[in-house]
């Protein structure tokens, strides 16, 4: 499909802490291109872990929505824990694309912390923090469910479900605070009042119109769909540039989460069971034939592998298992080190407590002091609101060969023709960086890659000081004053009052330093990059910039 899915990048499979080329292999494919499909929840990094299965993240092109398009290229650093992804694979089972695919973007019109529910764009959203047979909900920009307020603008990742009384809902795997002035809307739900001749339809009671530029597609194939493929009752996901509350919303894209005849190959799928009729049921809106797999019940969360029937578009199940929570697993360099009890790996805040068990890679017990800025570690833990509480940490003497690292530093000795530069870290040490042939850029373009630029790179460690970078994100802080005492932190701004001098980031309270210039329109939900210094338990912001990459 030329407008959306063909913009995605490549992805290759790899197991955690092993050489490239391994991992879970899917044979056969979906769609006319001979590809397969993986769809599910991000449960870790270090590669990219989907429902406990590791995939290589060392490919530079990923796609996500923006304020102007339903799908634009982003860096791998933009994949969030708890996010819903669609991955396509080739005929040999090698992944070829990854798409970050939220279910809802809009204003919170109802919230009940006691029941763990909220309403966004007419759809009930259900949060989980207690049931082991469902994924726990992760939060970005919120400490947890109790912090969500009426009229907040949020992005919700999750899977569709149906209550015992037949009411649809989204089981949330991630809820992220967004800027209040966001100019896009995303709505998921059952298609109703479909009228192709009038170019109108309704979802969750919200009226939509569409026009010649509206793109209709399946998230499981590389083909656009004609309007004749749509019918009432299908689960759809609509992206619109029209702000929430406008009537009607103009659909920019409509994805139909149902496999259609003509597709074939293998699929991995996870989600809630619904519409059970004998051996047939739906998972994540996809029609499944589960004969010989034993009984399933509506509302049960399952993971399955199957084969798509090219005639009917149904998935014939090969294996089906009830979902069981596994620990969040994160491996990589400590990119934002505040203390041994608060740091970041692959964009995810990690906390420790007295129960956290630390060991060296050789199995010997390790002290907390072994946790150092830019050190390479592997973490297992549980989701705690907007953080991961580490239950165990393995400390490595350095990045293993061909594993993923994440470093922030200044560019020097840049050679555009060779795609090489030296990255000097805040600690003063340096890394020699070579851009991969299809490196992607966030919060800027390759034209911004100049000597003196402050950048964060995600890369494969070819050796301890040699990197192959597949993602580069610019920290657009003018004349940053970097020293060994400078701390960096990035994330979604929250608990800020206009004109105030403090806010929170990744669970950390920060205070603005004297004379710090704030970006125009600075407010809750903004993605920001911060340089700061500490004095005891106090953290002072010395410079801040908005990160507009996604």
C-alpha positions as CSV (number, residue, x, y, z in Angstrom):
1,X,0.0,0.0,0.0
2,X,1.6,3.2,-1.2
3,X,0.2,5.7,1.2
4,X,0.9,4.2,4.6
5,X,2.3,0.7,5.1
6,X,5.1,1.0,2.4
7,X,6.6,3.8,4.5
8,X,7.6,1.4,7.2
9,X,11.2,0.2,7.7
10,X,12.9,-3.2,8.2
11,X,13.2,-5.3,11.3
12,X,15.3,-8.5,11.8
13,X,14.8,-11.1,14.4
14,X,17.3,-11.7,17.3
15,X,17.2,-13.2,20.7
16,X,18.2,-11.2,23.7
17,X,21.9,-11.1,24.4
18,X,22.8,-13.2,21.4
19,X,24.2,-12.8,17.9
20,X,22.2,-11.4,15.1
21,X,20.0,-13.6,13.0
22,X,18.4,-15.7,15.7
23,X,15.0,-15.5,17.3
24,X,11.5,-16.6,16.5
25,X,11.0,-17.3,12.8
26,X,7.7,-17.1,10.9
27,X,7.4,-18.8,7.6
28,X,5.0,-17.9,4.9
29,X,3.1,-14.7,4.5
30,X,0.2,-12.5,4.5
31,X,-0.9,-10.5,1.5
32,X,0.3,-10.5,-2.1
33,X,3.9,-9.7,-1.1
34,X,4.3,-13.1,0.7
35,X,4.7,-11.7,4.2
36,X,3.7,-12.8,7.6
37,X,2.2,-10.9,10.6
38,X,3.1,-10.4,14.2
39,X,0.9,-8.1,16.4
40,X,0.9,-7.6,20.1
41,X,2.2,-5.8,23.1
42,X,5.8,-4.5,23.8
43,X,7.0,-6.2,27.0
44,X,10.7,-5.2,26.9
45,X,13.7,-4.0,25.1
46,X,17.2,-5.0,24.2
47,X,16.2,-5.9,21.1
48,X,12.5,-5.4,20.9
49,X,10.4,-7.8,23.0
50,X,6.8,-8.5,21.9
51,X,4.7,-10.7,24.3
52,X,7.9,-12.3,25.6
53,X,9.5,-12.9,22.1
54,X,12.6,-11.0,21.2
55,X,13.1,-9.2,17.8
56,X,16.1,-7.3,16.7
57,X,15.6,-3.5,17.0
58,X,18.8,-2.7,15.0
59,X,16.9,-1.5,12.0
60,X,16.4,2.3,11.6
61,X,13.0,2.7,10.2
62,X,9.9,2.5,12.3
63,X,6.6,4.3,11.7
64,X,4.0,6.1,13.9
65,X,1.4,8.7,13.5
66,X,2.2,12.4,13.5
67,X,0.1,15.5,13.6
68,X,0.0,15.6,9.8
69,X,0.0,12.0,8.7
70,X,-1.2,8.6,10.0
71,X,2.2,7.1,9.4
72,X,5.7,8.8,9.3
73,X,9.2,7.5,9.9
74,X,10.4,7.6,13.5
75,X,13.4,6.2,15.3
76,X,13.3,2.9,17.2
77,X,13.7,5.0,20.4
78,X,10.0,6.0,20.0
79,X,8.7,2.5,20.6
80,X,7.1,2.6,24.1
81,X,6.8,-0.1,26.7
82,X,3.2,-1.3,26.6
83,X,2.8,-0.1,23.0
84,X,0.8,-2.1,20.4
85,X,2.8,-2.9,17.3
86,X,2.1,-4.4,13.9
87,X,5.1,-6.2,12.5
88,X,5.3,-7.7,9.0
89,X,7.6,-10.5,8.0
90,X,8.9,-11.8,4.6
91,X,8.5,-15.2,3.0
92,X,11.5,-16.5,5.0
93,X,10.1,-15.3,8.3
94,X,12.3,-12.2,8.6
95,X,10.5,-9.1,9.8
96,X,10.4,-6.3,7.3
97,X,8.4,-3.5,9.1
98,X,7.2,-2.2,12.4
99,X,4.3,0.2,13.0
100,X,3.4,1.8,16.4
101,X,-0.4,1.5,16.4
102,X,-2.4,3.2,19.2
103,X,-6.2,2.6,19.5
104,X,-7.3,6.0,20.7
105,X,-6.2,9.6,20.9
106,X,-8.6,12.1,22.4
107,X,-10.0,13.8,25.5
108,X,-10.9,12.0,28.7
109,X,-14.7,12.5,29.2
110,X,-15.1,10.2,32.2
111,X,-12.7,8.6,34.6
112,X,-13.3,6.3,37.6
113,X,-10.0,5.4,39.4
114,X,-11.9,3.0,41.7
115,X,-13.1,0.8,38.9
116,X,-10.0,1.5,36.8
117,X,-12.0,2.8,33.8
118,X,-12.1,5.9,31.7
119,X,-13.9,7.0,28.5
120,X,-12.1,8.4,25.4
121,X,-13.9,9.2,22.2
122,X,-17.0,7.3,23.3
123,X,-15.0,4.1,24.1
124,X,-14.6,2.7,27.6
125,X,-10.9,2.0,28.4
126,X,-10.2,-0.6,31.1
127,X,-6.9,-0.5,33.1
128,X,-5.2,-3.5,34.7
129,X,-2.8,-3.6,37.5
130,X,-3.8,-6.7,39.5
131,X,-4.8,-9.6,37.2
132,X,-2.0,-11.8,36.0
133,X,-4.0,-13.2,33.1
134,X,-4.0,-9.7,31.4
135,X,-1.1,-7.4,30.5
136,X,-0.6,-4.7,33.1
137,X,-1.2,-1.1,32.0
138,X,1.9,1.1,31.7
139,X,1.7,4.9,32.0
140,X,3.7,7.7,30.5
141,X,3.1,11.2,31.9
142,X,1.1,9.8,34.8
143,X,2.2,8.2,38.0
144,X,-0.7,5.8,37.6
145,X,-4.5,5.6,37.1
146,X,-5.3,7.9,39.9
147,X,-3.5,10.8,38.2
148,X,-5.7,10.9,35.1
149,X,-8.1,13.9,35.1
150,X,-11.2,14.8,33.2
151,X,-10.4,16.7,29.9
152,X,-6.9,15.3,29.7
153,X,-5.7,14.6,26.2
154,X,-4.4,11.0,26.1
155,X,-3.1,8.3,23.7
156,X,-4.3,4.8,24.5
157,X,-2.7,1.6,23.3
158,X,-4.8,-1.6,23.8
159,X,-6.8,-4.4,22.4
160,X,-10.6,-4.6,21.7
161,X,-12.9,-6.6,23.9
162,X,-16.6,-7.0,24.6
163,X,-18.2,-7.2,28.0
164,X,-20.6,-9.9,29.1
165,X,-23.4,-7.5,28.3
166,X,-22.1,-7.0,24.8
167,X,-20.6,-3.5,25.4
168,X,-17.2,-3.0,23.5
169,X,-14.2,-1.7,25.4
170,X,-10.4,-1.3,24.9
171,X,-8.2,-3.2,27.4
172,X,-5.4,-0.7,27.9
173,X,-1.7,-1.7,27.7
174,X,-0.4,1.9,27.7
175,X,-1.9,5.3,28.5
176,X,0.2,8.3,27.6
177,X,-0.5,12.0,28.5
178,X,-0.5,14.1,25.4
179,X,-0.4,18.0,24.9
180,X,-3.8,19.6,25.4
181,X,-3.7,21.4,22.0
182,X,-3.1,18.2,20.0
183,X,-4.8,18.6,16.6
184,X,-5.4,14.9,15.8
185,X,-8.0,12.3,16.9
186,X,-7.9,8.5,16.8
187,X,-11.0,6.5,17.3
188,X,-11.4,2.7,17.5
189,X,-14.7,0.8,17.6
190,X,-17.3,-1.1,15.6
191,X,-18.3,0.5,12.2
192,X,-21.9,1.5,12.1
193,X,-24.2,3.5,9.7
194,X,-21.8,2.8,6.9
195,X,-23.0,4.8,3.9
196,X,-20.4,4.8,1.0
197,X,-22.7,6.7,-1.3
198,X,-23.0,9.6,1.2
199,X,-19.3,9.2,2.3
200,X,-20.4,8.9,6.0
201,X,-20.2,6.4,8.8
202,X,-20.3,6.3,12.6
203,X,-18.0,4.8,15.3
204,X,-18.8,4.9,19.0
205,X,-21.7,7.4,18.2
206,X,-19.2,9.8,16.6
207,X,-20.1,10.8,13.0
208,X,-17.4,10.7,10.3
209,X,-17.1,11.8,6.7
210,X,-14.6,10.6,4.2
211,X,-13.3,11.9,0.8
212,X,-11.1,10.9,-2.1
213,X,-7.9,11.4,0.0
214,X,-9.1,9.0,2.8
215,X,-7.0,5.8,2.9
216,X,-8.7,2.5,3.6
217,X,-6.4,-0.4,4.5
218,X,-5.9,-3.5,6.5
219,X,-3.0,-3.4,9.1
220,X,-2.2,-7.0,8.0
221,X,-1.4,-6.4,4.3
222,X,0.3,-4.1,1.9
223,X,-2.8,-3.4,-0.1
224,X,-5.3,-0.6,0.1
225,X,-9.0,-1.5,0.4
226,X,-11.9,-0.4,-1.7
227,X,-14.9,0.9,0.1
228,X,-16.7,-2.2,-0.9
229,X,-14.6,-4.2,1.6
230,X,-16.1,-2.4,4.5
231,X,-19.3,-3.4,6.3
232,X,-21.1,-2.6,9.6
233,X,-19.8,-4.4,12.6
234,X,-16.1,-4.5,11.5
235,X,-13.6,-3.2,14.1
236,X,-12.0,-0.1,12.7
237,X,-9.3,2.4,13.8
238,X,-9.6,5.9,12.3
239,X,-7.0,8.6,12.3
240,X,-8.2,12.1,11.7
241,X,-6.5,15.5,11.6
242,X,-9.8,17.0,12.9
243,X,-9.6,17.9,16.5
244,X,-11.7,16.0,19.0
245,X,-15.2,17.4,19.4
246,X,-15.6,18.6,15.8
247,X,-18.7,17.3,13.9
248,X,-18.3,15.4,11.7
249,X,-14.7,14.2,12.0
250,X,-13.0,13.8,8.6
251,X,-11.3,10.4,8.3
252,X,-7.7,10.7,7.1
253,X,-7.2,6.9,7.2
254,X,-9.4,3.9,8.2
255,X,-7.7,0.6,9.1
256,X,-10.0,-2.5,9.2
257,X,-8.7,-4.9,11.8
258,X,-10.1,-7.9,10.0
259,X,-8.2,-10.3,7.7
260,X,-9.8,-10.5,4.3
261,X,-9.9,-13.3,1.6
262,X,-6.8,-13.4,-0.6
263,X,-4.3,-13.2,2.2
264,X,-2.3,-16.2,3.3
265,X,0.5,-17.3,5.5
266,X,1.3,-17.3,9.2
267,X,0.3,-14.9,12.0
268,X,1.1,-14.4,15.6
269,X,-1.6,-12.6,17.5
270,X,-2.5,-11.7,21.1
271,X,-5.7,-10.2,22.5
272,X,-9.1,-10.8,24.1
273,X,-11.4,-13.5,22.8
274,X,-14.9,-12.3,21.7
275,X,-17.8,-13.4,19.5
276,X,-17.4,-17.0,20.4
277,X,-19.6,-19.3,18.2
278,X,-18.6,-22.9,18.5
279,X,-15.1,-23.3,17.2
280,X,-15.1,-19.7,15.7
281,X,-14.2,-16.6,17.6
282,X,-12.4,-13.3,17.2
283,X,-9.1,-12.1,18.7
284,X,-8.1,-8.4,18.2
285,X,-10.9,-8.2,15.6
286,X,-9.6,-11.1,13.6
287,X,-11.8,-14.1,12.8
288,X,-10.2,-17.3,14.2
289,X,-11.1,-21.0,13.7
290,X,-9.9,-22.8,16.9
291,X,-11.0,-26.3,16.1
292,X,-9.1,-29.0,18.0
293,X,-7.7,-26.3,20.4
294,X,-10.1,-26.9,23.2
295,X,-12.6,-24.4,24.5
296,X,-12.0,-20.7,24.9
297,X,-14.2,-18.2,26.6
298,X,-15.2,-14.7,25.8
299,X,-13.0,-12.2,27.6
300,X,-10.1,-14.6,27.9
301,X,-6.7,-13.0,26.9
302,X,-4.8,-15.4,24.6
303,X,-1.7,-15.6,22.5
304,X,-1.9,-17.7,19.3
305,X,0.0,-18.7,16.2
306,X,-2.0,-19.7,13.1
307,X,-2.3,-19.9,9.3
308,X,-4.5,-17.6,7.3
309,X,-6.9,-19.3,4.9
310,X,-6.6,-17.4,1.6
311,X,-10.2,-18.2,0.6
312,X,-12.0,-17.2,3.8
313,X,-9.5,-14.9,5.5
314,X,-9.9,-16.9,8.7
315,X,-7.0,-17.9,10.9
316,X,-6.7,-21.6,11.6
317,X,-5.0,-22.0,15.0
318,X,-1.8,-24.0,15.3
319,X,-1.1,-23.2,19.0
320,X,-3.2,-21.2,21.4
321,X,-2.3,-20.4,25.0
322,X,-3.9,-18.4,27.8
323,X,-1.9,-15.2,28.4
324,X,0.4,-15.3,31.5
325,X,2.3,-12.2,32.6
326,X,6.0,-12.4,32.3
327,X,8.5,-9.9,33.8
328,X,9.4,-6.9,31.8
329,X,12.8,-7.5,30.4
330,X,15.1,-4.6,29.4
331,X,18.8,-4.8,28.3
332,X,21.0,-1.9,27.3
333,X,23.1,0.9,28.5
334,X,22.0,3.2,31.4
335,X,21.3,6.3,29.3
336,X,19.8,8.7,32.0
337,X,21.5,8.0,35.4
338,X,20.0,10.0,38.3
339,X,20.9,7.5,41.0
340,X,21.3,3.8,41.7
341,X,17.5,3.9,42.5
342,X,16.4,5.9,39.5
343,X,17.7,5.5,35.9
344,X,16.6,4.9,32.4
345,X,17.2,2.0,29.9
346,X,15.9,2.3,26.3
347,X,13.7,5.2,27.3
348,X,12.1,3.3,30.2
349,X,12.4,4.6,33.8
350,X,13.8,1.9,36.2
351,X,13.7,2.0,40.0
352,X,15.2,-0.3,42.5
353,X,14.5,-1.2,46.1
354,X,15.9,-3.4,48.9
355,X,14.4,-6.5,47.2
356,X,16.3,-5.9,43.9
357,X,18.9,-8.6,43.4
358,X,22.1,-7.5,41.6
359,X,24.7,-9.9,40.1
360,X,27.6,-9.6,37.8
361,X,27.6,-11.5,34.5
362,X,29.8,-14.2,36.0
363,X,27.1,-14.9,38.7
364,X,28.8,-13.1,41.6
365,X,26.8,-10.8,43.8
366,X,27.1,-7.1,42.8
367,X,26.6,-4.0,44.9
368,X,24.3,-1.1,44.0
369,X,27.4,0.9,43.3
370,X,28.1,-1.3,40.2
371,X,25.3,0.6,38.5
372,X,27.0,3.4,36.6
373,X,26.1,5.9,33.9
374,X,26.5,4.2,30.4
375,X,27.0,0.8,32.1
376,X,25.4,-2.2,30.3
377,X,22.9,-4.1,32.3
378,X,20.0,-6.6,31.9
379,X,16.9,-6.0,34.0
380,X,13.8,-8.0,34.9
381,X,11.0,-6.3,36.7
382,X,7.3,-5.4,37.1
383,X,5.4,-2.5,35.9
384,X,4.7,0.1,38.6
385,X,2.7,2.9,37.1
386,X,5.1,4.8,34.9
387,X,8.2,2.9,36.0
388,X,9.6,-0.6,36.1
389,X,10.6,-1.9,39.5
390,X,13.6,-4.1,39.0
391,X,13.5,-7.5,40.7
392,X,16.9,-8.5,39.3
393,X,19.7,-6.8,37.5
394,X,22.7,-8.3,35.8
395,X,25.7,-6.0,35.4
396,X,28.0,-6.6,32.4
397,X,31.6,-5.4,32.1
398,X,30.7,-3.8,28.8
399,X,28.2,-4.1,26.0
400,X,28.3,-7.6,24.5
401,X,29.1,-7.6,20.8
402,X,26.2,-6.8,18.5
403,X,23.9,-5.7,21.3
404,X,22.0,-2.4,21.4
405,X,23.4,0.6,23.2
406,X,22.0,4.1,23.7
407,X,24.3,7.1,24.3
408,X,23.9,10.9,24.5
409,X,26.8,13.2,23.5
410,X,28.2,15.9,21.3
411,X,29.2,15.3,17.6
412,X,32.7,16.1,16.4
413,X,34.8,15.1,13.4
414,X,31.7,14.5,11.3
415,X,32.4,13.2,7.8
416,X,29.2,13.4,5.7
417,X,30.6,11.4,2.8
418,X,31.6,8.5,5.1
419,X,28.7,8.9,7.5
420,X,31.1,8.8,10.5
421,X,31.6,11.0,13.6
422,X,33.0,11.0,17.1
423,X,30.4,11.1,19.9
424,X,31.8,12.6,23.1
425,X,29.7,11.5,26.1
426,X,28.9,13.7,29.1
427,X,31.5,11.6,31.0
428,X,34.2,12.7,28.6
429,X,34.7,9.3,27.0
430,X,34.1,8.9,23.3
431,X,32.6,6.5,20.8
432,X,33.3,6.2,17.1
433,X,30.0,6.1,15.2
434,X,29.2,5.0,11.7
435,X,25.7,5.6,10.4
436,X,24.0,2.5,9.0
437,X,22.9,2.7,5.4
438,X,19.3,3.6,6.3
439,X,19.7,5.4,9.6
440,X,16.6,7.3,10.7
441,X,16.5,10.7,12.4
442,X,14.2,12.1,15.1
443,X,13.6,15.7,16.1
444,X,15.6,16.8,13.0
445,X,17.1,15.5,9.8
446,X,20.5,14.5,8.5
447,X,21.1,18.2,7.7
448,X,21.1,18.9,11.5
449,X,23.9,16.4,12.0
450,X,26.9,18.8,12.3
451,X,29.8,19.2,14.6
452,X,28.7,20.4,18.0
453,X,25.2,18.9,17.7
454,X,23.9,17.2,20.9
455,X,22.4,13.8,19.8
456,X,21.2,10.6,21.3
457,X,22.1,7.5,19.3
458,X,20.7,4.0,19.4
459,X,23.2,1.7,17.9
460,X,24.7,-1.8,17.6
461,X,27.9,-2.1,19.6
462,X,30.4,-3.5,17.1
463,X,33.1,-3.2,19.8
464,X,33.4,-1.4,23.1
465,X,34.0,2.0,21.4
466,X,32.7,1.4,17.9
467,X,29.0,1.8,17.0
468,X,26.8,1.3,14.0
469,X,24.0,3.8,14.6
470,X,20.5,3.1,13.2
471,X,18.7,5.9,15.1
472,X,19.8,9.5,15.8
473,X,17.6,11.9,17.8
474,X,18.6,15.5,18.2
475,X,18.5,17.3,21.6
476,X,17.9,20.8,20.3
477,X,19.4,22.6,23.3
478,X,21.5,25.7,22.2
479,X,25.1,25.8,23.4
480,X,24.7,23.0,26.1
481,X,27.0,23.3,29.0
482,X,28.2,19.7,29.4
483,X,30.4,18.5,32.2
484,X,30.8,15.3,34.3
485,X,28.2,16.8,36.7
486,X,25.6,17.3,34.1
487,X,22.6,14.9,34.2
488,X,20.2,14.3,31.3
489,X,16.6,13.2,31.4
490,X,13.9,13.1,28.8
491,X,10.2,12.1,28.8
492,X,6.7,13.5,29.0
493,X,6.2,16.6,31.2
494,X,3.5,16.4,33.9
495,X,2.5,18.2,37.1
496,X,3.3,21.6,35.6
497,X,1.3,24.8,36.2
498,X,1.6,27.6,33.7
499,X,4.1,30.2,35.1
500,X,5.3,27.7,37.7
501,X,8.8,26.8,38.5
502,X,8.6,23.0,39.0
503,X,7.3,19.9,37.1
504,X,7.7,16.1,37.0
505,X,9.5,13.9,34.5
506,X,9.8,10.1,34.8
507,X,8.6,10.3,38.4
508,X,11.3,12.9,39.3
509,X,10.4,16.3,40.7
510,X,12.4,19.1,38.9
511,X,12.9,22.8,39.7
512,X,13.6,25.3,37.0
513,X,17.0,27.1,37.4
514,X,17.2,30.9,37.3
515,X,16.9,32.3,33.8
516,X,16.0,29.0,32.1
517,X,14.2,29.6,28.8
518,X,11.1,27.5,28.2
519,X,9.9,26.5,24.8
520,X,6.8,28.4,23.5
521,X,3.6,26.7,24.7
522,X,5.4,24.6,27.3
523,X,2.9,22.5,29.0
524,X,1.8,19.1,30.3
525,X,2.0,16.3,27.8
526,X,5.0,17.7,26.0
527,X,7.9,15.4,25.1
528,X,11.0,17.3,26.5
529,X,14.7,16.9,26.8
530,X,16.4,18.3,29.9
531,X,19.9,18.9,31.2
532,X,20.1,19.4,34.9
533,X,22.4,19.3,38.0
534,X,21.8,17.9,41.4
535,X,22.3,19.1,44.9
536,X,21.5,16.4,47.4
537,X,17.9,15.3,46.6
538,X,17.2,18.5,44.6
539,X,17.4,18.6,40.8
540,X,17.7,21.9,39.0
541,X,16.9,22.3,35.3
542,X,19.6,24.1,33.5
543,X,18.3,23.7,29.9
544,X,15.1,22.3,28.4
545,X,13.9,21.7,24.8
546,X,10.8,20.2,23.3
547,X,11.2,16.9,21.4
548,X,8.9,17.1,18.4
549,X,9.9,13.8,16.8
550,X,6.8,12.1,17.9
